[in-house]
């Protein structure tokens, strides 16, 4: 059951979430509430109230809040409550520079291990991504974009690199960027074709450069947005 389908009602407890993935569901609920404007910058996130609202114990809520602080969606000041952070274009650019560093290394490692089956998997995801882009399906595009990049991270064979990437959950940040900019989803999908072609060369340097350019070029318009706001 997706957290997006959890009915929001400030007056009563929400329907209980599945026990197996409680913290992930709570985390998804909070992120979607932030991106949907239901939780605004500066709003307090009270652990006990949210637990009651979702019909869960405070433990998964506490874990979700902790992860979202690490990811940068929430902020906690010493001896004060946790609240929703505001996102400036400059802060989002910082996310892209870190992501570019991690994933360019992953691409460099992945090409030496890439099989034809891996290429077919990436091509299949890309085809679905293009279709989602044509339909202007942001949720579908985000999920498929995450699947595409996760496949490369897994193929790299570096478990620490993959764990770091998972912890930062860049897929959520892609949604933030899309909402703050005017990117065409079909164009974003087609950009992955150039990246896939670079991976097919099996050249580590080409793959690394292509991945860095792929990610940083997506973030550069955010710096222009920052300048426009000054």
N, C-alpha and C positions, 0 to 999 in steps of 0.2 A: 504494500500500500504506500503510495507516494505521499510525502508530507504536504504536497501541493493540494491534496484532496482533504486534508484535515480541516474541518469547518471551524472557522474562528468565531469565538463567542466569548467576549470579555466577562459575561455575567455567569457563565457556567463552565464546568469542566469539559474538556474536549474528549472525543472518543479515544480510548486507550490505544497506544501504538504497539506494534509487534515487539515482543521482548527481545528477539534475536538481534535486532539492529537499532535499538533505541537511541543510542547516542548519535548515530549517523542520521536517523530520521529527525531528531531534534535539531541537529546542525543544519540539515536541509530546510527545515521549517523556518529557522531564524534567517538563513540566507535569502530564502524566497520572500520572506516578509520585508527584509531590507531592500531587496531589489524591486519589490512591488510597491515600495513607499509606505507600507504599513508600519514599519519601524523606521523612524527618521533619525538623521544624525543628531546625537545628543540624547536620544531616548535611553532611559535606563532599562537594563535587562536584569530583572530580579529573579534569581534562581528559584525561590519558593513559589512565586506567583506563576512563573512559566511552567513549572512542574505540575501545579494544580490545573492549569489551563489545558495541558496536554494529557492529563491523567496518568502521569508517570512519577516515579520517585525522583528525588533531587540528584541522585548519582549520575544518571545519563545526561541530565541538563548541565551539571557541573562539568562533565567531560566535554560536552559540546561547546560550552562557553570557553573552556580552556583552549580547545583547538581553534576556535574562531578568533581568539586573541592572538594566537601564534600566526594565523593566516592574515591578520590585520583588519578583519571586519569589525571587531570589537576592541575596546581599549579599557584597561583597568588601571586606575591610579591608586597608589598606596593609601590604605585606610578609607578608600572611597568605593562607590559602586561601579559596576561594569556598564558601559554605555556604547551605543553605536557610533562608529567613527565616520567622519566625513572623508570623501575620497577626492583628492585633488588630481588633476592630470599628471602633475609631477610625481606624485606617489605611485600612480599607476605605471608610469614610465620606469620607476624603480623595480616594479614587479617584472616588467618585460626584460630589463637588463639581467636580472637574476635568472629568469627563465631561459633566456638566450644562452647564458653561460652553462647551465645544467644540460639543456637539451642539445646544444652543439657538441658537447662531450659525448652525450648518449649516441648521437648520430655517427660520430667518428668511430665509436666502438661497435655500433650495430652493423655497419656495412661489411665488416670482416666476418660477421656471423649470419648475414642475411641469406635466407634460402628462397627458392622460387615460391614455396608455399607462403612465406612471409610477404613476398611481393604481391602475390595474389590476394592475400588478406588486406593489405594496404589499398590495393586497387579497388577491391570490393567496398571498403569503407568510403573511399573517395567518391565512387559512383553514387553511393547513398547520400553523401554529403552534398554533392552537386544537386541532386534531386531536392533535398531539404532546402538548399539555398534558393532554388527556383520557386519553391512554395513559400519562401520567406518564413520558414519554420525555425525560429531562433532556438527553441529548446532542443529540437532535433539536431540542428547544426552544432550546437554546443556539445551535446552528447557524442556525436560522431567525431567531432574535432578532438575531443578528449580520447576517444577510442583509437584514433589514428596515431596520436602522439604517444599514448600509453603502449601501443604495439611496438613502437621504436624503442621506448625505454626498456621494455621487457627483453627485446631482442639484443640490447646492448650487453646483457649478461652481468651488469654491475648492480648487485642487490642494494648496496648503500645508496647509490645514485637514484635508483627506483624508489626507495623508501623516502628519500628527501623530496622527490617529485610528488609522491602521493601525499605527503604531509602538507605541502603547500597548496595542493588542490587548485591548480591553475585554471581548471575549467570554470570555476565560479568567477574568477577574475575576467575571463573572456566575456561573460555575460555583462559584467559591470562596464567593460570597455565598449561593448556593442551599444549599450544603453546611453553612454556618454558621447558617442560619436555617430556618424552617419554612414558607416560602412555598409556596402551592399553585400548581402549574405551570399549571393551566387558568386560574386567576385572572390569573397573570402574562401569559398569552397575550391574554386579553380586554382587559387594560389598554391594549393597542396600538390598540384600536378607537377609543378617545377621542382618541388622538394622531392617527390617520389622519383622523378627522373634522375636527380642527383644521387639518390640512394642506389639506384639501379646501376650506376657506373662502378660501384664497389670501390670507389676512390675515397679514402677517409678524409682527405683535406677538402675535396669538393663537397662531400656530405656535410662536414662540419661548417663550412662557409655558408652553404645553402640554408642550413637550419638557423644559423645566427641571423642571416639576412631575412629569412622568412618571419622570424619572431620580432626582430627589432624594427623592420619596416612597418609592421602592424602597429607598433607602439609610437612611432615618430609623429603621426598626426596629433597625438595627445599633447606633445610639446608645443605644437602650433596652437592648440586650443588653450594651453596655459598662457601663451603670449597674448592671445586675443583677449583674455580675461584681465590682463594687467592694464 
